[in-house]
Amino acid sequence: MTKATAETHADSGATVSQPAGDGPDPSPPVVEEAATAHDDPYTDGDGDWQDDVSLEPDDELPDARALWIIAFTFAVLGLFFPLAGLIAVGCGALAWRRGSGRGRIATFVAIGTTLVGILLTVVVLLR
């Protein structure tokens, strides 16, 4: 049987102290490697849009995108049902307020289709 020492038995309570300055550095400096093309998970090999500002993707919130899509959908329905056109105007205005450029377009399209829908409704009812 062997005798327990500080190096072989962790519960012995004995500690081994090293003189100052000897031994490895407890936190060696971290050396970072330069990033390469294969490290970026979002590159698809086509970086042309980064050079042209007009091709840059829109920075709009997802809820604003949903609002202008709903606005365009209700704008089409506004040709036949003017109340749906009013809903489209509201959705487009909310998307526009949240910073979406397409929300502005959707608002004007909804206003136009709602007016056309009102005219069509008046023409059909007066017939």
N, CA, C and O of each residue as an XYZ file, in Angstrom:
508
protein
N       0.828     -1.157      0.000
C       0.000      0.000      0.000
C       0.888      1.241      0.000
O       1.938      1.270      0.643
N       0.448      2.267     -0.734
C       1.265      3.470     -0.824
C       0.753      4.524      0.128
O      -0.427      4.545      0.479
N       1.629      5.378      0.533
C       1.281      6.430      1.457
C       0.698      7.615      0.664
O       1.240      7.982     -0.379
N      -0.412      8.220      1.158
C      -1.057      9.339      0.488
C      -0.218     10.594      0.660
O       0.182     10.940      1.772
N       0.043     11.271     -0.446
C       0.772     12.531     -0.412
C      -0.114     13.611     -1.022
O      -1.197     13.320     -1.528
N       0.338     14.828     -0.973
C      -0.441     15.935     -1.508
C      -0.634     15.789     -3.011
O      -1.645     16.230     -3.558
N       0.334     15.172     -3.678
C       0.229     15.019     -5.116
C      -0.698     13.873     -5.505
O      -1.286     13.912     -6.586
N      -0.848     12.839     -4.649
C      -1.638     11.673     -5.003
C      -3.001     11.648     -4.354
O      -3.885     10.935     -4.829
N      -3.204     12.388     -3.300
C      -4.469     12.339     -2.598
C      -5.015     13.757     -2.431
O      -4.418     14.580     -1.737
N      -6.142     14.036     -3.066
C      -6.683     15.386     -3.081
C      -7.276     15.786     -1.747
O      -7.344     16.979     -1.452
N      -7.713     14.832     -0.922
C      -8.369     15.150      0.339
C      -7.393     15.286      1.495
O      -7.827     15.404      2.641
N      -6.117     15.275      1.244
C      -5.148     15.288      2.326
C      -5.059     16.642      3.018
O      -4.584     16.738      4.149
N      -5.521     17.695      2.331
C      -5.479     18.998      2.947
C      -4.161     19.697      2.751
O      -4.074     20.902      2.987
N      -3.135     18.996      2.331
C      -1.829     19.615      2.130
C      -1.830     20.342      0.791
O      -2.442     19.894     -0.179
N      -1.159     21.429      0.762
C      -1.061     22.181     -0.486
C       0.398     22.316     -0.859
O       1.278     22.411     -0.004
N       0.622     22.322     -2.122
C       1.972     22.496     -2.612
C       2.038     23.888     -3.210
O       1.310     24.194     -4.155
N       2.892     24.723     -2.676
C       3.004     26.082     -3.190
C       4.230     26.179     -4.067
O       5.266     25.575     -3.791
N       4.094     26.942     -5.116
C       5.212     27.144     -6.022
C       5.795     28.519     -5.751
O       5.064     29.444     -5.397
N       7.057     28.657     -5.909
C       7.653     29.977     -5.720
C       7.128     30.944     -6.774
O       6.782     30.537     -7.883
N       7.070     32.212     -6.426
C       6.559     33.227     -7.346
C       7.423     33.283     -8.590
O       8.650     33.229     -8.513
N       6.775     33.390     -9.723
C       7.492     33.517    -10.981
C       7.754     32.201    -11.668
O       8.133     32.197    -12.839
N       7.569     31.087    -10.997
C       7.787     29.795    -11.635
C       6.469     29.228    -12.119
O       5.411     29.552    -11.579
N       6.528     28.408    -13.103
C       5.345     27.717    -13.582
C       4.678     28.457    -14.737
O       5.078     29.556    -15.121
N       3.660     27.818    -15.268
C       2.984     28.422    -16.429
C       2.124     29.611    -16.019
O       1.679     29.708    -14.875
N       1.900     30.499    -16.957
C       1.039     31.660    -16.746
C      -0.402     31.162    -16.636
O      -0.838     30.406    -17.505
N      -1.160     31.551    -15.608
C      -2.512     31.022    -15.427
C      -3.465     31.401    -16.562
O      -4.405     30.656    -16.841
N      -3.251     32.512    -17.207
C      -4.123     32.888    -18.319
C      -3.255     33.368    -19.485
O      -2.932     34.551    -19.591
N      -2.889     32.436    -20.347
C      -2.042     32.836    -21.471
C      -2.818     33.746    -22.420
O      -4.040     33.632    -22.516
N      -2.135     34.642    -23.117
C      -2.828     35.549    -24.034
C      -3.473     34.768    -25.179
O      -2.924     33.785    -25.677
N      -4.647     35.236    -25.575
C      -5.400     34.578    -26.637
C      -4.954     35.157    -27.974
O      -4.940     36.372    -28.168
N      -4.598     34.280    -28.875
C      -4.191     34.713    -30.199
C      -5.344     34.424    -31.150
O      -5.737     33.272    -31.337
N      -5.880     35.487    -31.751
C      -7.001     35.321    -32.675
C      -6.480     35.238    -34.092
O      -5.568     35.964    -34.488
N      -7.085     34.334    -34.847
C      -6.715     34.188    -36.246
C      -7.559     35.140    -37.090
O      -8.677     35.499    -36.721
N      -7.009     35.531    -38.205
C      -7.752     36.391    -39.119
C      -8.905     35.597    -39.731
O      -8.751     34.425    -40.075
N     -10.060     36.247    -39.862
C     -11.238     35.586    -40.429
C     -11.029     35.374    -41.922
O     -10.505     36.238    -42.625
N     -11.440     34.231    -42.376
C     -11.344     33.928    -43.800
C     -12.740     33.851    -44.384
O     -13.730     33.920    -43.656
N     -12.817     33.711    -45.678
C     -14.115     33.707    -46.366
C     -14.987     32.547    -45.924
O     -16.210     32.683    -45.881
N     -14.392     31.412    -45.594
C     -15.218     30.264    -45.208
C     -15.726     30.369    -43.782
O     -16.577     29.573    -43.386
N     -15.235     31.330    -42.986
C     -15.699     31.499    -41.615
C     -17.035     32.228    -41.528
O     -17.751     32.072    -40.538
N     -17.384     33.009    -42.525
C     -18.617     33.784    -42.495
C     -19.778     32.910    -42.949
O     -19.808     32.488    -44.105
N     -20.736     32.627    -42.066
C     -21.817     31.699    -42.444
C     -22.829     32.300    -43.413
O     -23.640     31.567    -43.979
N     -22.803     33.629    -43.620
C     -23.824     34.259    -44.435
C     -23.362     34.608    -45.847
O     -24.126     35.180    -46.625
N     -22.159     34.279    -46.172
C     -21.709     34.597    -47.523
C     -22.128     33.489    -48.464
O     -22.049     32.304    -48.139
N     -22.570     33.898    -49.627
C     -22.943     32.927    -50.649
C     -22.062     33.078    -51.876
O     -22.369     32.540    -52.939
N     -20.974     33.808    -51.728
C     -20.062     33.980    -52.839
C     -20.437     35.134    -53.751
O     -19.713     35.422    -54.704
N     -21.556     35.805    -53.479
C     -21.992     36.899    -54.328
C     -22.010     38.171    -53.489
O     -23.003     38.454    -52.819
N     -20.941     38.928    -53.519
C     -20.835     40.135    -52.719
C     -21.085     41.388    -53.519
O     -20.724     42.474    -53.067
N     -21.695     41.287    -54.703
C     -21.897     42.448    -55.554
C     -22.867     43.451    -54.940
O     -22.700     44.654    -55.144
N     -23.870     43.002    -54.199
C     -24.857     43.916    -53.651
C     -24.244     44.818    -52.592
O     -24.784     45.888    -52.312
N     -23.119     44.406    -51.990
C     -22.501     45.229    -50.966
C     -21.878     46.486    -51.567
O     -21.753     47.497    -50.876
N     -21.487     46.441    -52.834
C     -20.882     47.594    -53.469
C     -21.919     48.607    -53.922
O     -21.636     49.805    -53.950
N     -23.110     48.153    -54.278
C     -24.146     49.028    -54.809
C     -25.194     49.277    -53.727
O     -25.890     48.353    -53.303
N     -25.304     50.535    -53.281
C     -26.220     50.881    -52.193
C     -27.670     50.666    -52.605
O     -28.500     50.329    -51.761
N     -27.995     50.852    -53.877
C     -29.385     50.704    -54.308
C     -29.857     49.258    -54.241
O     -31.062     49.010    -54.209
N     -28.937     48.301    -54.218
C     -29.317     46.899    -54.137
C     -29.285     46.360    -52.712
O     -29.505     45.170    -52.490
N     -29.016     47.224    -51.761
C     -28.935     46.797    -50.375
C     -30.317     46.399    -49.866
O     -31.297     47.073    -50.185
N     -30.427     45.316    -49.076
C     -31.741     44.896    -48.576
C     -32.349     45.944    -47.651
O     -31.637     46.689    -46.978
N     -33.669     45.988    -47.631
C     -34.381     46.966    -46.814
C     -34.224     46.644    -45.340
O     -34.206     45.483    -44.933
N     -34.112     47.696    -44.557
C     -34.050     47.531    -43.110
C     -35.416     47.879    -42.544
O     -35.622     48.987    -42.050
N     -36.347     46.940    -42.614
C     -37.683     47.186    -42.090
C     -38.028     46.089    -41.099
O     -37.513     44.974    -41.176
N     -38.883     46.416    -40.197
C     -39.299     45.472    -39.179
C     -40.227     44.423    -39.775
O     -40.956     44.716    -40.722
N     -40.214     43.206    -39.240
C     -41.091     42.163    -39.778
C     -42.570     42.505    -39.679
O     -43.348     42.141    -40.561
N     -42.968     43.200    -38.619
C     -44.380     43.558    -38.503
C     -44.771     44.606    -39.536
O     -45.915     44.617    -39.991
N     -43.855     45.483    -39.914
C     -44.149     46.460    -40.961
C     -44.326     45.746    -42.303
O     -45.174     46.123    -43.111
N     -43.519     44.716    -42.525
C     -43.645     43.940    -43.766
C     -45.006     43.262    -43.824
O     -45.664     43.278    -44.864
N     -45.427     42.672    -42.723
C     -46.736     42.017    -42.690
C     -47.854     43.028    -42.927
O     -48.838     42.717    -43.598
N     -47.710     44.227    -42.386
C     -48.751     45.248    -42.545
C     -48.892     45.689    -43.996
O     -50.014     45.834    -44.481
N     -47.771     45.910    -44.713
C     -47.932     46.352    -46.101
C     -48.404     45.230    -47.004
O     -49.059     45.488    -48.014
N     -48.085     43.985    -46.663
C     -48.624     42.856    -47.440
C     -50.139     42.784    -47.252
O     -50.879     42.599    -48.219
N     -50.600     42.929    -46.008
C     -52.039     42.933    -45.735
C     -52.706     44.125    -46.422
O     -53.821     44.013    -46.932
N     -52.011     45.269    -46.432
C     -52.577     46.468    -47.068
C     -52.779     46.250    -48.559
O     -53.823     46.618    -49.098
N     -51.802     45.659    -49.236
C     -51.971     45.389    -50.670
C     -53.090     44.387    -50.924
O     -53.839     44.518    -51.892
N     -53.201     43.388    -50.056
C     -54.254     42.376    -50.221
C     -55.639     43.003    -50.065
O     -56.531     42.762    -50.879
N     -55.810     43.799    -49.025
C     -57.108     44.445    -48.819
C     -57.370     45.534    -49.852
O     -58.524     45.849    -50.144
N     -56.301     46.114    -50.409
C     -56.494     47.124    -51.454
C     -57.146     46.502    -52.683
O     -57.994     47.129    -53.318
N     -56.761     45.285    -53.020
C     -57.398     44.585    -54.145
C     -58.863     44.334    -53.830
O     -59.729     44.518    -54.686
N     -59.138     43.914    -52.609
C     -60.528     43.687    -52.202
C     -61.313     45.002    -52.154
O     -62.537     45.002    -52.289
N     -60.605     46.126    -51.962
C     -61.252     47.427    -51.913
C     -61.892     47.839    -53.223
O     -62.743     48.728    -53.244
N     -61.491     47.202    -54.325
C     -62.149     47.487    -55.606
C     -63.610     47.048    -55.586
O     -64.454     47.657    -56.242
N     -63.903     46.002    -54.840
C     -65.261     45.448    -54.805
C     -65.985     45.754    -53.498
O     -67.211     45.851    -53.469
N     -65.220     45.905    -52.419
C     -65.787     46.205    -51.106
C     -65.037     47.397    -50.515
O     -63.940     47.225    -49.984
N     -65.602     48.596    -50.597
C     -64.884     49.791    -50.133
C     -64.457     49.738    -48.666
O     -63.474     50.380    -48.298
N     -65.161     48.999    -47.830
C     -64.750     48.882    -46.429
C     -63.389     48.190    -46.316
O     -62.570     48.550    -45.470
N     -63.158     47.200    -47.171
C     -61.851     46.534    -47.178
C     -60.754     47.512    -47.597
O     -59.618     47.419    -47.131
N     -61.102     48.439    -48.471
C     -60.144     49.465    -48.867
C     -59.761     50.371    -47.718
O     -58.609     50.792    -47.611
N     -60.722     50.675    -46.856
C     -60.412     51.497    -45.683
C     -59.490     50.761    -44.713
O     -58.611     51.361    -44.095
N     -59.706     49.455    -44.591
C     -58.804     48.642    -43.762
C     -57.401     48.662    -44.362
O     -56.407     48.730    -43.639
N     -57.330     48.603    -45.689
C     -56.038     48.638    -46.373
C     -55.329     49.967    -46.145
O     -54.113     49.997    -45.957
N     -56.073     51.053    -46.161
C     -55.472     52.367    -45.903
C     -54.885     52.394    -44.494
O     -53.780     52.896    -44.290
N     -55.611     51.863    -43.537
C     -55.114     51.829    -42.155
C     -53.866     50.987    -41.998
O     -52.918     51.404    -41.333
N     -53.850     49.805    -42.601
C     -52.671     48.928    -42.511
C     -51.476     49.559    -43.219
O     -50.355     49.505    -42.714
N     -51.709     50.150    -44.372
C     -50.615     50.804    -45.090
C     -50.048     51.981    -44.316
O     -48.836     52.195    -44.293
N     -50.940     52.750    -43.676
C     -50.482     53.895    -42.881
C     -49.664     53.445    -41.672
O     -48.680     54.094    -41.317
N     -50.057     52.349    -41.044
C     -49.277     51.825    -39.916
C     -47.905     51.351    -40.366
O     -46.904     51.598    -39.693
N     -47.861     50.665    -41.512
C     -46.570     50.212    -42.035
C     -45.693     51.405    -42.393
O     -44.485     51.386    -42.161
N     -46.300     52.436    -42.955
C     -45.567     53.652    -43.317
C     -45.011     54.320    -42.058
O     -43.877     54.799    -42.044
N     -45.826     54.343    -41.006
C     -45.398     54.961    -39.751
C     -44.233     54.205    -39.117
O     -43.414     54.802    -38.420
N     -44.155     52.900    -39.353
C     -43.068     52.090    -38.791
C     -41.819     52.112    -39.660
O     -40.876     51.360    -39.415
N     -41.809     52.967    -40.667
C     -40.592     53.172    -41.432
C     -40.473     52.384    -42.716
O     -39.385     52.321    -43.289
N     -41.547     51.782    -43.191
C     -41.493     50.992    -44.408
C     -41.841     51.864    -45.615
O     -42.883     52.519    -45.637
N     -40.966     51.865    -46.610
C     -41.240     52.605    -47.831
C     -42.375     51.989    -48.625
O     -43.138     52.694    -49.286
N     -42.483     50.672    -48.557
C     -43.581     49.990    -49.248
C     -44.910     50.271    -48.566
O     -45.959     50.188    -49.205
N     -44.885     50.600    -47.286
C     -46.110     50.987    -46.587
C     -46.689     52.264    -47.154
O     -47.907     52.416    -47.250
N     -45.812     53.185    -47.532
C     -46.272     54.429    -48.161
C     -46.927     54.141    -49.500
O     -47.986     54.686    -49.812
N     -46.294     53.284    -50.288
C     -46.860     52.912    -51.590
C     -48.190     52.194    -51.392
O     -49.157     52.458    -52.107
N     -48.237     51.283    -50.417
C     -49.469     50.536    -50.150
C     -50.597     51.472    -49.723
O     -51.756     51.248    -50.071
N     -50.261     52.512    -48.975
C     -51.285     53.476    -48.549
C     -51.896     54.189    -49.745
O     -53.117     54.311    -49.841
N     -51.052     54.660    -50.656
C     -51.574     55.371    -51.829
C     -52.327     54.443    -52.775
O     -53.325     54.844    -53.375
N     -51.857     53.207    -52.911
C     -52.581     52.232    -53.741
C     -53.942     51.942    -53.113
O     -54.944     51.840    -53.822
N     -53.982     51.811    -51.798
C     -55.244     51.532    -51.106
C     -56.214     52.703    -51.239
O     -57.415     52.498    -51.411
N     -55.702     53.919    -51.160
C     -56.577     55.090    -51.336
C     -57.166     55.086    -52.745
O     -58.359     55.322    -52.931
N     -56.312     54.816    -53.734
C     -56.787     54.790    -55.121
C     -57.809     53.705    -55.385
O     -58.839     53.957    -56.010
N     -57.531     52.500    -54.912
C     -58.471     51.405    -55.155
C     -59.764     51.596    -54.373
O     -60.830     51.180    -54.827
N     -59.677     52.219    -53.204
C     -60.893     52.489    -52.440
C     -61.776     53.496    -53.166
O     -62.994     53.330    -53.221
N     -61.165     54.539    -53.723
C     -61.947     55.511    -54.486
C     -62.573     54.882    -55.724
O     -63.728     55.157    -56.050
N     -61.817     54.044    -56.408
C     -62.376     53.342    -57.575
C     -63.493     52.407    -57.130
O     -64.519     52.303    -57.802
N     -63.303     51.726    -56.003
C     -64.341     50.839    -55.474
C     -65.603     51.586    -55.107
O     -66.704     51.084    -55.337
N     -65.469     52.784    -54.537
C     -66.644     53.599    -54.202
C     -67.374     54.012    -55.477
O     -68.602     53.962    -55.540
N     -66.603     54.424    -56.504
C     -67.226     54.797    -57.782
C     -67.949     53.607    -58.425
O     -69.056     53.752    -58.943
N     -67.318     52.441    -58.385
C     -67.979     51.246    -58.937
C     -69.240     50.894    -58.158
O     -70.243     50.488    -58.744
N     -69.190     51.046    -56.849
C     -70.380     50.755    -56.044
C     -71.514     51.734    -56.367
O     -72.672     51.327    -56.460
N     -71.193     53.007    -56.538
C     -72.208     53.998    -56.871
C     -72.793     53.703    -58.236
O     -74.009     53.790    -58.407
N     -71.978     53.361    -59.206
C     -72.451     53.070    -60.554
C     -73.363     51.849    -60.552
O     -74.401     51.850    -61.214
N     -72.987     50.811    -59.814
C     -73.794     49.584    -59.766
C     -75.111     49.847    -59.045
O     -76.146     49.333    -59.469
N     -75.105     50.631    -57.968
C     -76.326     50.900    -57.213
C     -77.288     51.836    -57.958
O     -78.501     51.728    -57.775
N     -76.788     52.732    -58.776
C     -77.630     53.655    -59.515
C     -78.216     53.036    -60.802
O     -79.095     53.628    -61.428
N     -77.763     51.929    -61.167
C     -78.223     51.279    -62.371
C     -79.580     50.762    -62.231
O     -80.118     50.179    -63.172
